[in-house]
Each structure stands twice: as C-alpha cells, then as structure tokens.
C-alpha cells in the first residue's frame, strides 16, 4: 500500500485515540471490567442469548437480565459512548467509500 496512505491512516487512528470519546470509552471499559456484578450479568446474558435461539422459554429470563444490566448507569454510559464511537467510525467509513465510489465510477 502507498506509504502516504498508510501515514494518513495512522494520523486518523491517532486522532481517534486522542479523542475525548475514545478516552472516555477506555475509562468506562476499565470500570466495567472491574465491576463484578456487571461482568456476571453480561456473561449470564451471553449464555442466555445462545439458549434463546434454541429454547424460547428463556426469552423472558433474558429480557429480565438485560433490564437489570441496563439499570446500571455505568453500563448505559458505556453503551452510549461505544455507540458514539461506532457512529464516528461509520461516518469515516462512509466518507471513504463515497469518495472512492465517486472516483472509480
């Protein structure tokens, strides 16, 4: 790949890593990893999600666990921050795709 392109990609990555949203995400992720109850609930939910595809009777239990997990302000803030970051990445990806689509077509 062209060296200039790689350097620009590195610049974009560096800008993202220096962004307030990314730093906030990392901090929230660390706090979530330190919270045993949230971690336990997330693991229980993952197991239930697999079971739900095979057993519909677990659907209510899964909803109950998800509601409990969403009751944690830390988890909600983490999800919101992650969503903001994903939106930023999607915008960047879309802009790059549109640019090349216009140039190549």
Secondary structure, 3 states (H helix, E strand, C coil): CCHHHHHHHHHHHHHHHHCHHHHHHHHHHHHHHHCHHHHHHHHHHHHHHHHHCCCHHHHHHHHHHHHHHHCCHHHHHHHHHHHHHHHHHHHHHHHHHHHHHHHHC
